Amino acid sequence: MSNATQSRPWLETLLQVLAQRAGHSATQWASARDWCWPTRRSETWRFTDLRCLTQLDPVRLHTRTASPRWPDASIPLPSDPVPGKQSPARHVFLQLDGRGHWLSPQGELPTWPRGLVPLPTEEIIPGQVAQTVIPSGTLPLGAQLNGVTPSPALGLQVSGPDPIHLELAIRVEQAQAWLAPHLLLVLQPGAHLCLSWHVVATAPAAVIPMVEARLGLAAQLEEATTAWGYPGATFLGSSFMDQSPRSIYRRTNVTWGWGLSRDEPFVRQSQGQAETCLHGLAVARGQSLLDTHSTVTFDGPGGQLRQRHQALADDRGHSVFNGRVVVPRVAQQTDASQLSRNLLLSTSARIDTKPQLEIVADNVQCNHGATISCLQDDELFYLQSRGIGRDQASRLLQRGFCEEILQQLPKTALAWPSLQRLLEIPVPDQP
């Protein structure tokens, strides 16, 4: 029996439960039952096992969250502006509560700074940007599940050249939690937003965020995500970015610990002449399956892409990367590069990587590459000759490998306890 056949009763039950909680009859959601449930016959799903997700009991699902452990260093104290000098960058800190609302760390409704305005509820329609970014395709599983989950959405309009820092935190400590936050961002021309996600799940649960953003002319969005999960937890993240000319989108994603994680960023440069930078790090230990599938489409000339994905696999961990870049004939003078670097630390671990260029234009500068390697004996020997034990030397080299991506994160992200544990190095042992 195929995974799709086995998962059908689970999906039916899930949709009925979600429909009841949304106050709709199950028949109103019947079309969702016609989803093309992913199977391993699909090229993009042939390495992904959804059993970690379907082991959750739909009847017992809840939305309870815990208070994130905000690092003190990440919340700046208010300061009086200095006369004659530009005011400091503005920060907003929000955490997801059990009702799907975003509140301040003190549990209060947020106070929005100048340049950040909530959108009216009727303008926050799930999938409105996604359908523009992939107009002829089917939304990924995470986006579909997010769309049918009743949960308040957060929509924000960003304006003004001064950067605004928005930090969002989600922490799950109880089993059977099902969280599907939806964020819609509209960046006006010249706007600048720095967005950080901090996600922690310490129990079997599912976190299914979706981000949609429209970047106006010369707008800039910097997005950073750190996501750590319990070995029985599932993370299905999807993001859809529609870039106007001269806009800049930079994204850094760091994932580790989940039983199943699937990260799917989709980027469309609507008229080209924009800049996209994608950095990713997946640390797969134990029996983690960490899956990244990205698609960048150039619908105009002169666009630029810099993508670098790194993965470390140990024990029975499995990392998957599929980076797709689409350069049609209209996208002349595109400059795109992809690099997948991977470190394999165990004979039982596995890495599958597939940088993918689809080029029709004939005047472009595009390249891609992939490497899979182990720790080198000469590097270990060099450190051991300096009095560092082999285990400590191995950890130092692993940390150096990770640092190439971690240095792209904002400083506030590095202060979070979960990320500190990823970087922990024990006291040096004896050689």
Phi, psi and chi 1 to 4 in degrees:
 res  aa     phi    psi   chi1   chi2   chi3   chi4
   1 MET       -  133.4 -175.6  178.5  -65.3      -
   2 SER   -74.8  161.8   68.3      -      -      -
   3 ASN   -60.2  -36.7  -72.7  -22.0      -      -
   4 ALA   -63.8  -42.2      -      -      -      -
   5 THR   -66.0  -42.4  -57.5      -      -      -
   6 GLN   -66.9  -32.1  -67.7  175.7  -33.2      -
   7 SER   -83.7  -16.4  -59.2      -      -      -
   8 ARG   -58.1  -49.0 -176.2   63.5   57.6 -179.8
   9 PRO   -60.0  -37.0  -22.5   34.1      -      -
  10 TRP   -63.1  -44.0  179.2   87.3      -      -
  11 LEU   -65.2  -42.4  178.4   61.0      -      -
  12 GLU   -58.5  -46.1  -66.3  -77.0  -12.1      -
  13 THR   -64.8  -42.4  -56.7      -      -      -
  14 LEU   -58.8  -47.0  172.6   68.7      -      -
  15 LEU   -65.9  -36.3  -65.2  177.8      -      -
  16 GLN   -64.2  -42.9  -71.0  178.8    2.8      -
  17 VAL   -64.8  -45.5  169.8      -      -      -
  18 LEU   -65.1  -38.2  -64.5  178.2      -      -
  19 ALA   -63.8  -43.1      -      -      -      -
  20 GLN   -62.6  -40.8  -68.2  170.6    0.1      -
  21 ARG   -70.2  -26.8  -65.6 -179.2 -179.4 -179.8
  22 ALA   -84.2   -7.2      -      -      -      -
  23 GLY    82.2   18.6      -      -      -      -
  24 HIS  -108.3  158.8  -57.2  -57.8      -      -
  25 SER   -77.7  152.8   64.9      -      -      -
  26 ALA   -63.0  -28.5      -      -      -      -
  27 THR   -67.4  -25.6   55.9      -      -      -
  28 GLN   -68.4  -20.3  -70.9 -178.8  -83.1      -
  29 TRP  -105.1   14.6  -69.3   27.2      -      -
  30 ALA   -60.5  -32.8      -      -      -      -
  31 SER   -61.6  -29.3   59.9      -      -      -
  32 ALA   -65.8  -24.3      -      -      -      -
  33 ARG   -71.5  -12.9  -61.5 -171.4 -175.9  124.5
  34 ASP   -90.7   10.3  -62.3  -32.5      -      -
  35 TRP   -53.5  148.7  -67.7   -5.3      -      -
  36 CYS   -85.1   88.8 -177.3      -      -      -
  37 TRP   -60.3  131.8 -173.6  -98.7      -      -
  38 PRO   -59.0  138.3  -22.0   33.3      -      -
  39 THR  -130.7  165.6   70.3      -      -      -
  40 ARG   -75.1   -2.3  -64.8 -166.0  174.9 -174.3
  41 ARG   -74.7  -21.4  -66.0 -179.4 -179.4  178.2
  42 SER   -79.7  134.3  170.2      -      -      -
  43 GLU   -57.6  -38.9  174.5   65.6   21.6      -
  44 THR   -80.9   -6.1   57.7      -      -      -
  45 TRP  -122.6    6.2  -77.0   91.1      -      -
  46 ARG   -69.8  -16.1   65.0 -167.6 -176.7  102.3
  47 PHE  -105.7   -1.2  -63.4  119.3      -      -
  48 THR  -100.6  123.9  -53.7      -      -      -
  49 ASP  -106.0  120.3 -170.5  -19.9      -      -
  50 LEU   -91.6    9.4  -71.5  168.3      -      -
  51 ARG   -63.4  -29.6  -78.1  179.0  -65.4 -179.0
  52 CYS   -61.1  -35.5 -171.9      -      -      -
  53 LEU   -76.0  -47.1  174.8   66.4      -      -
  54 THR   -75.7   -5.8   57.6      -      -      -
  55 GLN   -76.9  -13.8  -75.3  175.2   -2.9      -
  56 LEU   -70.4  145.3  -63.7  175.2      -      -
  57 ASP   -91.4  110.8 -177.0   -3.3      -      -
  58 PRO   -56.7  -32.3  -24.4   34.1      -      -
  59 VAL   -69.9  -27.1  177.9      -      -      -
  60 ARG   -98.2    4.5  -62.8  172.5   54.3 -158.2
  61 LEU   -65.8  145.5  -64.2 -180.0      -      -
  62 HIS  -145.4  176.2   62.5   83.8      -      -
  63 THR  -121.3   22.3   59.3      -      -      -
  64 ARG   -70.6  137.8  -69.5 -172.9  -69.5  -84.1
  65 THR  -124.3  171.3   60.2      -      -      -
  66 ALA  -118.4  162.7      -      -      -      -
  67 SER   -72.7  124.0  -63.8      -      -      -
  68 PRO   -61.9  150.1  -20.0   32.0      -      -
  69 ARG   -91.6   81.1  -60.3  171.6 -176.9  174.5
  70 TRP   -63.5  129.8  -67.4   89.4      -      -
  71 PRO   -69.4  135.9   24.5  -32.0      -      -
  72 ASP   -56.3  -35.7  -66.2  -23.0      -      -
  73 ALA   -68.9  -17.1      -      -      -      -
  74 SER   -84.8  -14.8   72.3      -      -      -
  75 ILE  -107.5  101.8  -56.1 -178.5      -      -
  76 PRO   -71.1  147.3   26.5  -32.6      -      -
  77 LEU   -77.6  144.8  -64.6  174.5      -      -
  78 PRO   -64.4  143.6   22.2  -31.8      -      -
  79 SER  -134.9  149.4   57.1      -      -      -
  80 ASP   -77.1  135.4  -64.0  -32.5      -      -
  81 PRO   -64.5  143.5   22.4  -31.7      -      -
  82 VAL   -84.3  125.7  178.7      -      -      -
  83 PRO   -54.8  133.8  -24.2   34.3      -      -
  84 GLY    85.4   -4.5      -      -      -      -
  85 LYS  -118.5  153.7  -69.9 -171.7  176.7 -178.4
  86 GLN   -67.4  140.3 -174.1  177.5   10.4      -
  87 SER   -67.2  151.5   60.5      -      -      -
  88 PRO   -67.1  163.5   24.4  -33.8      -      -
  89 ALA   -58.1  144.5      -      -      -      -
  90 ARG   -91.1  139.4  -65.9  153.0  -69.0  172.5
  91 HIS  -122.2  139.6  -69.6   74.4      -      -
  92 VAL  -130.0  127.0  178.7      -      -      -
  93 PHE  -115.9  123.8  -59.8   87.6      -      -
  94 LEU  -133.8  147.7  -58.4  177.0      -      -
  95 GLN  -131.2  147.6   58.9 -168.0   45.0      -
  96 LEU   -82.9  127.6 -168.8   67.7      -      -
  97 ASP   -96.3 -179.6   74.4   -6.8      -      -
  98 GLY   -70.1   -9.2      -      -      -      -
  99 ARG  -103.4    5.3  -64.0  173.9  -61.3  167.7
 100 GLY    85.7   11.6      -      -      -      -
 101 HIS   -96.3  149.9  -63.1  -71.2      -      -
 102 TRP   -96.6  120.9  -68.0   98.9      -      -
 103 LEU  -124.5  164.4  -57.4  176.0      -      -
 104 SER   -71.0  165.1   71.5      -      -      -
 105 PRO   -57.5  -19.8  -26.7   35.2      -      -
 106 GLN   -90.1    3.5  -66.5   76.6   29.5      -
 107 GLY    81.0   18.7      -      -      -      -
 108 GLU  -107.6  161.6  -58.3  171.3  -10.2      -
 109 LEU   -63.1  143.4  -67.6  175.8      -      -
 110 PRO   -69.7  150.4   24.6  -33.8      -      -
 111 THR  -104.1  119.9  -60.6      -      -      -
 112 TRP   -90.5  130.8  -56.1  108.5      -      -
 113 PRO   -75.6  167.9   29.7  -35.2      -      -
 114 ARG   -59.9  132.7 -179.6  172.5   53.0   86.1
 115 GLY    98.8   -5.0      -      -      -      -
 116 LEU  -128.9  109.7 -164.0   60.8      -      -
 117 VAL  -124.3  127.4  179.2      -      -      -
 118 PRO   -64.3  140.4  -19.3   31.5      -      -
 119 LEU   -82.8  148.6  -66.5  171.4      -      -
 120 PRO   -60.1  146.7  -21.7   32.2      -      -
 121 THR   -55.9  -39.2  -56.8      -      -      -
 122 GLU   -68.0  -15.7   59.3  -88.7   16.0      -
 123 GLU   -91.9   -5.6  -65.6 -175.7   13.8      -
 124 ILE   -97.4   90.7  -51.5  173.9      -      -
 125 ILE  -111.3  114.6  -56.6  172.7      -      -
 126 PRO   -57.1  132.9  -23.3   33.5      -      -
 127 GLY    92.9   -2.4      -      -      -      -
 128 GLN   -66.4  -37.1   58.4  179.0  -71.7      -
 129 VAL   -82.3  -38.2  178.5      -      -      -
 130 ALA   -57.3  -40.9      -      -      -      -
 131 GLN   -70.5  -20.6  -67.2  171.1    0.2      -
 132 THR   -80.4  -38.6  -58.5      -      -      -
 133 VAL   -71.9  -39.5  174.9      -      -      -
 134 ILE  -127.2   70.6   46.7  175.4      -      -
 135 PRO   -63.2  -30.2   23.9  -33.5      -      -
 136 SER  -106.7    7.6   59.9      -      -      -
 137 GLY  -112.3  168.2      -      -      -      -
 138 THR   -87.0  136.5  -58.6      -      -      -
 139 LEU   -62.2  146.5  -66.4 -178.3      -      -
 140 PRO   -64.2  161.8   21.6  -31.9      -      -
 141 LEU   -55.6  -44.8  177.2   63.5      -      -
 142 GLY   -58.9  -41.8      -      -      -      -
 143 ALA   -67.8  -37.0      -      -      -      -
 144 GLN   -66.0  -44.5  -67.0 -173.5   71.4      -
 145 LEU   -65.6  -37.3  -69.7  173.6      -      -
 146 ASN   -63.1  -40.0 -178.2  -75.3      -      -
 147 GLY   -66.9  -29.4      -      -      -      -
 148 VAL   -96.5    0.5  -61.0      -      -      -
 149 THR   -91.4  121.2  -59.9      -      -      -
 150 PRO   -69.7  114.2   25.0  -32.2      -      -
 151 SER  -160.8  137.6  178.3      -      -      -
 152 PRO   -60.9  137.6  -20.2   31.8      -      -
 153 ALA  -100.5  155.2      -      -      -      -
 154 LEU  -113.2  119.8  176.2   61.6      -      -
 155 GLY  -120.3  132.4      -      -      -      -
 156 LEU  -134.9  140.1  -62.1  171.1      -      -
 157 GLN  -105.5  130.2  177.6  177.4  -75.8      -
 158 VAL  -113.8  132.8 -172.0      -      -      -
 159 SER  -143.0  161.0   61.0      -      -      -
 160 GLY    93.4  146.8      -      -      -      -
 161 PRO   -77.9  -20.4   29.4  -35.2      -      -
 162 ASP   -72.4  132.2  -64.8  -26.8      -      -
 163 PRO   -65.8  139.4   22.4  -32.0      -      -
 164 ILE  -113.6  133.8  -61.7  175.6      -      -
 165 HIS  -106.0  121.0  -66.1 -105.7      -      -
 166 LEU  -118.8  116.6  175.6   61.8      -      -
 167 GLU  -113.1  125.6  -65.1 -155.0   29.9      -
 168 LEU  -116.9  131.4  -55.2  177.7      -      -
 169 ALA  -126.4  138.2      -      -      -      -
 170 ILE  -132.2  129.3  -59.0  172.8      -      -
 171 ARG  -132.7  128.1 -175.7  176.7 -179.9   87.0
 172 VAL  -120.3  128.2  179.6      -      -      -
 173 GLU  -123.6   -8.8  -66.2 -178.2  -10.4      -
 174 GLN  -110.6  138.9  -64.0 -172.9   35.8      -
 175 ALA   -64.4  154.2      -      -      -      -
 176 GLN    72.7   17.3  -57.8  -62.1  -37.9      -
 177 ALA   -73.5  145.3      -      -      -      -
 178 TRP  -136.2  105.1 -179.4  -83.8      -      -
 179 LEU  -119.6  129.4  -54.7  176.7      -      -
 180 ALA  -135.6   69.4      -      -      -      -
 181 PRO   -70.4  144.2   26.1  -33.2      -      -
 182 HIS  -123.9  128.4  174.8 -136.7      -      -
 183 LEU  -124.0  125.9  176.6   62.8      -      -
 184 LEU  -116.5  126.7  173.1   62.6      -      -
 185 LEU  -121.6  133.3  -59.5  171.1      -      -
 186 VAL  -122.0  106.8  178.6      -      -      -
 187 LEU   -95.4  116.3  -82.7   70.2      -      -
 188 GLN   -69.2  162.4  -64.1  -63.0  -48.3      -
 189 PRO   -51.6  129.2  -29.3   36.2      -      -
 190 GLY    80.7   -0.1      -      -      -      -
 191 ALA   -73.1  158.7      -      -      -      -
 192 HIS  -140.4  117.2 -173.0  178.6      -      -
 193 LEU  -128.0  134.0  177.6   66.7      -      -
 194 CYS  -110.5  111.3  -59.6      -      -      -
 195 LEU  -110.0  129.4  171.1   65.5      -      -
 196 SER  -126.5  132.6  -65.3      -      -      -
 197 TRP  -110.5  138.2  -69.7   84.8      -      -
 198 HIS  -131.0  110.8  -51.5  -77.5      -      -
 199 VAL  -120.3  129.8 -177.8      -      -      -
 200 VAL  -135.6  130.7  172.6      -      -      -
 201 ALA  -130.6  118.8      -      -      -      -
 202 THR  -106.5   14.5   61.9      -      -      -
 203 ALA  -149.3  164.4      -      -      -      -
 204 PRO   -60.4  115.7  -22.6   33.2      -      -
 205 ALA  -160.7  176.5      -      -      -      -
 206 ALA  -130.8  127.9      -      -      -      -
 207 VAL  -118.4  121.4 -177.7      -      -      -
 208 ILE  -131.0   72.8  -49.5  173.6      -      -
 209 PRO   -81.2  151.2   30.8  -32.9      -      -
 210 MET  -135.5  130.9  179.6  166.9   71.5      -
 211 VAL  -119.5  130.1 -176.8      -      -      -
 212 GLU  -124.7  137.1  -60.1 -178.4   87.9      -
 213 ALA  -147.4  138.8      -      -      -      -
 214 ARG  -111.2  122.6  -66.1 -171.1 -173.0  -83.5
 215 LEU  -103.7  115.8  -80.7   66.9      -      -
 216 GLY   -72.3 -178.8      -      -      -      -
 217 LEU   -54.9  123.3 -177.6   71.0      -      -
 218 ALA    63.5   18.8      -      -      -      -
 219 ALA   -77.3  161.2      -      -      -      -
 220 GLN  -137.0  126.5 -175.8  170.3  -20.7      -
 221 LEU  -126.7  122.2  174.0   59.1      -      -
 222 GLU  -113.1  116.7  -59.8  176.9   42.6      -
 223 GLU  -117.5  133.0 -178.8 -176.7    7.9      -
 224 ALA  -133.6  134.5      -      -      -      -
 225 THR  -131.0  130.7  -58.9      -      -      -
 226 THR  -120.1  122.5   57.3      -      -      -
 227 ALA  -132.0  114.3      -      -      -      -
 228 TRP  -117.9  133.6  173.8   81.8      -      -
 229 GLY  -135.8  152.7      -      -      -      -
 230 TYR   -59.5  148.6  174.5   82.1      -      -
 231 PRO   -58.0  -19.6  -27.7   35.5      -      -
 232 GLY  -101.5   11.2      -      -      -      -
 233 ALA   -99.6  157.5      -      -      -      -
 234 THR  -121.6  136.7  -61.4      -      -      -
 235 PHE  -125.0  118.3 -179.4   87.3      -      -
 236 LEU  -122.0   95.3  -61.3  177.5      -      -
 237 GLY  -104.6  139.6      -      -      -      -
 238 SER  -140.1  141.3   51.8      -      -      -
 239 SER  -138.8  145.7   61.3      -      -      -
 240 PHE  -133.5  116.5  -55.4   89.8      -      -
 241 MET  -118.9  125.4  -57.0  -68.2  149.1      -
 242 ASP  -112.4  109.5 -169.4   15.7      -      -
 243 GLN  -101.8  132.4  -68.6 -171.6 -112.8      -
 244 SER   -88.3  167.1  -62.4      -      -      -
 245 PRO   -55.7  145.1  -28.1   36.4      -      -
 246 ARG    67.6    6.7  -67.0  168.9   46.9 -156.7
 247 SER   -81.7  160.1   64.4      -      -      -
 248 ILE  -129.6  128.2  -61.1  174.4      -      -
 249 TYR  -125.7  119.1  174.5   52.8      -      -
 250 ARG  -120.2  130.9  -63.7 -168.7  178.8   99.4
 251 ARG  -133.8  131.8 -176.7  179.5 -164.1  -94.7
 252 THR  -128.6  125.2  -56.8      -      -      -
 253 ASN  -127.4  126.6 -172.9   82.7      -      -
 254 VAL  -123.6  122.6  179.2      -      -      -
 255 THR  -132.9  138.3  -50.9      -      -      -
 256 TRP  -161.6  154.8   71.5  103.9      -      -
 257 GLY    91.6  -24.5      -      -      -      -
 258 TRP   -67.0  148.9  -57.2   86.1      -      -
 259 GLY   -65.5  -42.4      -      -      -      -
 260 LEU  -140.5  127.4  166.9   63.1      -      -
 261 SER  -132.6  130.3  170.0      -      -      -
 262 ARG  -132.9  114.1 -172.4  174.9  174.3   97.6
 263 ASP  -108.9  125.4  178.9   42.8      -      -
 264 GLU  -132.4   88.8  -62.3 -175.1   86.4      -
 265 PRO   -87.3  134.3   27.9  -29.2      -      -
 266 PHE  -121.0  128.0  -66.4   82.9      -      -
 267 VAL  -128.4  134.7 -178.1      -      -      -
 268 ARG  -128.9  122.2  171.8  177.9  175.3 -103.5
 269 GLN   -90.8  100.9  -65.6 -168.8   10.1      -
 270 SER   -62.1  -33.8   58.9      -      -      -
 271 GLN  -130.2   17.1  -59.5  176.1   50.3      -
 272 GLY    71.5 -161.3      -      -      -      -
 273 GLN    55.0   33.0  -56.6  177.7   51.7      -
 274 ALA  -125.9  171.0      -      -      -      -
 275 GLU  -123.3  130.4  178.3 -177.2  -25.5      -
 276 THR  -128.2  130.9  -55.7      -      -      -
 277 CYS  -129.0  122.0  -62.4      -      -      -
 278 LEU  -121.5  122.3  -56.6  177.3      -      -
 279 HIS  -124.4  134.1  -65.2   92.0      -      -
 280 GLY  -140.0  145.5      -      -      -      -
 281 LEU  -135.9  125.6  172.7   64.9      -      -
 282 ALA  -122.8  123.8      -      -      -      -
 283 VAL  -113.7  103.8  179.5      -      -      -
 284 ALA  -103.9  108.1      -      -      -      -
 285 ARG  -122.1  173.2  -57.4 -175.4 -172.3  -84.5
 286 GLY    61.2 -124.0      -      -      -      -
 287 GLN  -119.5   30.4  -62.5 -171.0   40.5      -
 288 SER   -65.0  142.8  -70.9      -      -      -
 289 LEU  -118.7  109.1  171.0   56.5      -      -
 290 LEU  -114.1  115.2  -53.3 -177.6      -      -
 291 ASP  -119.9  128.0 -153.6  -16.5      -      -
 292 THR  -126.7  125.0  -60.0      -      -      -
 293 HIS  -130.4  112.9  -70.8 -101.7      -      -
 294 SER  -116.8  149.6   66.8      -      -      -
 295 THR  -137.0  124.2  -59.2      -      -      -
 296 VAL  -121.1  123.1  179.7      -      -      -
 297 THR  -117.9  129.9  -56.8      -      -      -
 298 PHE  -102.5  115.1  -64.3   88.8      -      -
 299 ASP  -108.0   26.7  -78.2  -18.2      -      -
 300 GLY  -169.1  171.6      -      -      -      -
 301 PRO   -82.9  162.0   31.3  -35.9      -      -
 302 GLY    73.5   19.0      -      -      -      -
 303 GLY   -81.0  159.5      -      -      -      -
 304 GLN  -133.2  139.2 -176.8 -178.8   95.7      -
 305 LEU  -135.6  133.1  167.6   67.2      -      -
 306 ARG  -127.3  113.0  -64.9  -67.7  179.8  -94.0
 307 GLN  -126.4  132.4 -177.8  171.5   18.9      -
 308 ARG  -140.1  120.0 -174.6 -175.9 -173.9   98.8
 309 HIS  -122.4  130.2 -175.2  -90.0      -      -
 310 GLN  -124.8  143.2  -63.8 -170.9 -172.9      -
 311 ALA  -139.0  143.1      -      -      -      -
 312 LEU  -124.4  123.6 -176.2  153.1      -      -
 313 ALA  -123.3  128.2      -      -      -      -
 314 ASP  -136.5  169.8 -160.1   -2.8      -      -
 315 ASP    55.8 -120.0  -54.3  -43.1      -      -
 316 ARG  -112.5   23.7  -63.0  178.9   61.6   84.3
 317 GLY   -67.2  154.3      -      -      -      -
 318 HIS  -137.6  123.2 -173.9 -176.9      -      -
 319 SER  -115.1  135.9  169.8      -      -      -
 320 VAL  -126.8  132.7 -179.6      -      -      -
 321 PHE  -133.6  128.9  171.1   70.3      -      -
 322 ASN  -134.0  103.1 -173.8 -173.4      -      -
 323 GLY  -106.5  115.2      -      -      -      -
 324 ARG  -109.5  127.8 -178.8  170.0  173.6 -110.0
 325 VAL  -122.6  123.9  178.9      -      -      -
 326 VAL  -111.6  119.4 -178.1      -      -      -
 327 VAL  -124.7   90.0 -172.1      -      -      -
 328 PRO   -74.3  178.9   27.6  -33.5      -      -
 329 ARG   -61.6  -30.7 -172.4  172.2  -60.1  -81.3
 330 VAL   -70.4  -15.8   70.2      -      -      -
 331 ALA   -94.9   53.9      -      -      -      -
 332 GLN   -66.4  154.1  -57.9  -67.1  -21.2      -
 333 GLN    62.8   27.2  -61.8 -178.7  -28.0      -
 334 THR   -73.6  140.4  -66.0      -      -      -
 335 ASP  -122.1  103.3 -178.9    0.0      -      -
 336 ALA  -133.7  137.3      -      -      -      -
 337 SER  -138.5  141.5   65.2      -      -      -
 338 GLN  -129.4  138.5  -90.9 -173.1  -34.1      -
 339 LEU  -141.4  128.3  177.4   61.0      -      -
 340 SER  -117.0  114.8  170.0      -      -      -
 341 ARG  -115.2  134.0  -65.6 -172.2   61.8 -133.8
 342 ASN  -137.7  143.1  -56.0  -84.4      -      -
 343 LEU  -121.0  117.6 -163.9   56.7      -      -
 344 LEU  -105.6  118.9 -165.8   61.3      -      -
 345 LEU  -111.4   -0.7  -58.2  177.7      -      -
 346 SER  -146.4  147.6  165.8      -      -      -
 347 THR   -71.9  -15.0   56.8      -      -      -
 348 SER   -95.8  -10.7  -60.9      -      -      -
 349 ALA   -80.2  165.9      -      -      -      -
 350 ARG  -145.7  142.7  176.9  169.7  176.8  170.2
 351 ILE  -132.9  128.6  -70.4  174.9      -      -
 352 ASP  -122.6  123.0  -68.7  -79.8      -      -
 353 THR  -134.7  141.5 -178.5      -      -      -
 354 LYS  -149.3   81.5 -176.8 -175.3  177.4 -176.3
 355 PRO   -65.9  137.6  -14.6   28.3      -      -
 356 GLN  -140.1  117.1 -179.6  178.4  -15.8      -
 357 LEU  -108.7  128.8  -63.9  176.5      -      -
 358 GLU  -118.1   98.4  -59.4  177.0   10.7      -
 359 ILE  -116.2  126.2  -56.7  174.6      -      -
 360 VAL  -111.4  -35.1  177.6      -      -      -
 361 ALA   -59.9  148.5      -      -      -      -
 362 ASP  -109.5    2.2   53.8   12.3      -      -
 363 ASN  -127.2   74.8 -179.3   17.4      -      -
 364 VAL  -137.9  164.6  -60.4      -      -      -
 365 GLN  -126.0   95.0 -177.4  175.0  -15.9      -
 366 CYS  -129.7  139.7  -61.4      -      -      -
 367 ASN  -150.6  157.4   61.4   80.3      -      -
 368 HIS  -149.0  162.4   63.6 -164.5      -      -
 369 GLY  -164.2  159.9      -      -      -      -
 370 ALA  -147.6  140.2      -      -      -      -
 371 THR  -134.6  143.8   63.5      -      -      -
 372 ILE  -131.3  123.4  -59.2  177.2      -      -
 373 SER  -142.9  171.8   61.3      -      -      -
 374 CYS  -112.7  172.4  -55.8      -      -      -
 375 LEU   -64.2  135.2  -67.2  178.7      -      -
 376 GLN   -85.7  136.7  -58.5  -60.3  -51.7      -
 377 ASP   -61.4  -35.7  -72.6  -21.8      -      -
 378 ASP   -68.7  -33.4   56.9  -16.6      -      -
 379 GLU   -68.6  -42.8  -64.8  175.6  -22.8      -
 380 LEU   -62.9  -42.8  -69.4  169.3      -      -
 381 PHE   -63.3  -40.5  175.8   77.6      -      -
 382 TYR   -59.3  -45.8  175.4   83.5      -      -
 383 LEU   -68.8  -38.8  -67.3  175.2      -      -
 384 GLN   -65.5  -33.4  -72.8  179.1  -81.9      -
 385 SER   -68.6  -13.9   67.8      -      -      -
 386 ARG   -97.7   13.8  -93.6   58.2 -178.3  174.9
 387 GLY    89.0   13.8      -      -      -      -
 388 ILE  -100.4  130.3  -60.1  174.6      -      -
 389 GLY   -63.8  159.2      -      -      -      -
 390 ARG   -62.2  -42.2 -174.7  176.6 -179.3   86.1
 391 ASP   -64.6  -42.6 -179.7   66.8      -      -
 392 GLN   -65.8  -39.3  176.1   72.3   -4.9      -
 393 ALA   -62.4  -40.9      -      -      -      -
 394 SER   -61.8  -43.1  172.5      -      -      -
 395 ARG   -67.7  -36.5  -70.3  176.8  178.5  -89.6
 396 LEU   -63.7  -42.0  -76.1  170.3      -      -
 397 LEU   -67.3  -37.6  -67.7  173.3      -      -
 398 GLN   -64.4  -41.9  -68.1  176.8   46.8      -
 399 ARG   -64.2  -41.7  176.0  163.2 -179.6  165.9
 400 GLY   -60.1  -37.9      -      -      -      -
 401 PHE   -62.5  -44.0  177.4   83.1      -      -
 402 CYS   -70.5  -33.0  -64.6      -      -      -
 403 GLU   -60.6  -26.7  -74.9  -77.3    2.6      -
 404 GLU   -60.3  -31.1  -64.0 -178.5   39.4      -
 405 ILE   -95.0  -39.2  -60.5  -61.7      -      -
 406 LEU   -61.4  -29.0  -64.6  176.4      -      -
 407 GLN   -68.5  -10.9   65.2 -176.3   -1.8      -
 408 GLN   -82.2  -14.4  -57.0  -64.6  -32.0      -
 409 LEU   -74.4  152.0  -68.5  170.9      -      -
 410 PRO   -67.4  156.5   22.7  -32.5      -      -
 411 LYS   -60.8  -33.6  -67.9 -178.6  178.9  179.3
 412 THR   -63.4  -32.3   53.6      -      -      -
 413 ALA   -68.0  -33.2      -      -      -      -
 414 LEU   -69.0  -15.6  -61.7  175.7      -      -
 415 ALA   -86.2   -8.8      -      -      -      -
 416 TRP   -70.3  136.9  -79.3   81.1      -      -
 417 PRO   -57.2  -38.8  -23.9   33.2      -      -
 418 SER   -62.2  -40.9   56.3      -      -      -
 419 LEU   -71.6  -33.8 -170.2   59.0      -      -
 420 GLN   -61.5  -37.2  -70.8  -64.5  -46.1      -
 421 ARG   -67.6  -33.2  -75.2 -164.2  -67.6  -87.6
 422 LEU   -63.0  -33.9  173.4   65.8      -      -
 423 LEU   -94.5    3.4  -64.4  176.2      -      -
 424 GLU   -58.9  136.9  -81.2 -179.5   -6.2      -
 425 ILE  -126.2  122.0  -64.9 -179.6      -      -
 426 PRO   -67.1  166.4   25.2  -33.5      -      -
 427 VAL   -58.3  133.4  177.4      -      -      -
 428 PRO   -52.9  133.5  -24.5   33.9      -      -
 429 ASP   -90.0  177.8   49.7    8.0      -      -
 430 GLN   -82.6  141.8  -63.2  -61.3  -41.3      -
 431 PRO   -67.0      -   24.4  -32.4      -      -
